[in-house]
């Protein structure tokens, strides 16, 4: 999709309304194309497309008040779902307020509405009656159930999506150095359910590969399958299981409170998933004639002598941090845009992606699975305070809910190597550590992956006992020790040695490092700050130390592409654009005072710019990563 820029604030405000409906036309047709799949008596309706839409930008609107949704004047316009309501050019504040969505749907029995992403706070009404809300972060999938009507009817769905920062309604949106996009940013699905709760259908089937007894860290070809049903049914149940195109086998099991597990099932003709040969397997689980088909990979992420392993082999991982964001589509990228990023990551010889800083789009995870990447998925939460971690009745209640929802959505993706939380959180305070431990207890139900967080507290981190991998953020020669090009080697070698000495059985990751470079500053002969020459010099040294130090298991540079900064970063306005140039080029940046931190409203640490044009550092890193292939050590 091509972004047409406007250069005056007033033009952008009006253009934004006109832009909403056309914004994601290319994405809507395929936005719901992700795993799992459903079959048999299961019917799933994708509610993506054009909805009626309205927006209230009042700072004083109480989104929790009694709300009469039937007034047609609330939604006088149209908008595409999914889309981001605040996707406007960098240097300009996107609108903050309450987005209102309306559409009709058919319901003939019990049903489940599933929202893959409703940001920040979401409140849902059906036929004018509130049926549920969500406060556990705008980028994690969640669902709510609808009771059966007396007969098949047309019903009205009305959704409020509030993208204002608010500790009560959106406690997990604590800030961070990126634009928090709002609205129905991902797909909305309608699932039919059985009217009789004793006819419990399969909701999800999570597949846990079992390790071999004969080869350390290698998948055995057996799996445990943990099934969640569509009701809290307890009792005997007959379950059919079929892998790929093999014959269905029947298992008689006992469900308790809507769950059951089947242990040590042999996968016929098992194929191992790895980064060099990412073989994927499907399993169809059926009860009462309704089925779910999950896709997974036989793989085990582990640790050997303080090094990360995949299927028992030590592996050196290298890649980038990656927001699922584009300037024109915000947090609702099209399939074409996701494919563009995947192609560039492959060209850059990456094998590792850190999903910053929120639960990921399932379409993106599907692509990583197919490409054999290692993936780090984390909960939303830059800017978390000590007070947040001690607020168990509100903040931590929703944080732990978010961890649960992230695992439910993403457990079957073989690419996921790390579950993580609290990016650059308050882990230098001992009193915050119980919150880290609580997140770890939930994620530890998955024994095939690592647990970590990106810590900028480094050697002052007090909570590392609750991690199974140690990960540090740092920017030597950029934020500290500027123009000291020996700083990256000195800084990272010292930290890697410290981790090896204090936590010898835990892998060490460089979860963020890098430098900024303005795409237009490519002709400088000197390596001044913000030039592409200096950016490459710093990044080259970060990569060199990560690849050569055997105590570093992995590196994700910050960042893959330039992206829009937070609300404060837009205060100085956009750059001055060159006329008649698409994609846009900047002729002048305001670099005075604080404006020099995020010129033009963007974080410029990407090796490609916001439009995916390559900087010199891309080719340099590509060559270095390429020399580290193949990745199995």
Order of alpha helices (4+ residues) and beta strands (2+ residues): alpha-alpha-beta-beta-beta-beta-beta-beta-beta-beta-beta-beta-beta-beta-beta-beta-beta-beta-beta-beta-beta-beta-beta-beta-beta-beta-alpha-beta-alpha-beta-alpha-alpha-beta-alpha-beta-beta-beta-alpha-beta-alpha-beta-beta-beta-beta-beta-alpha
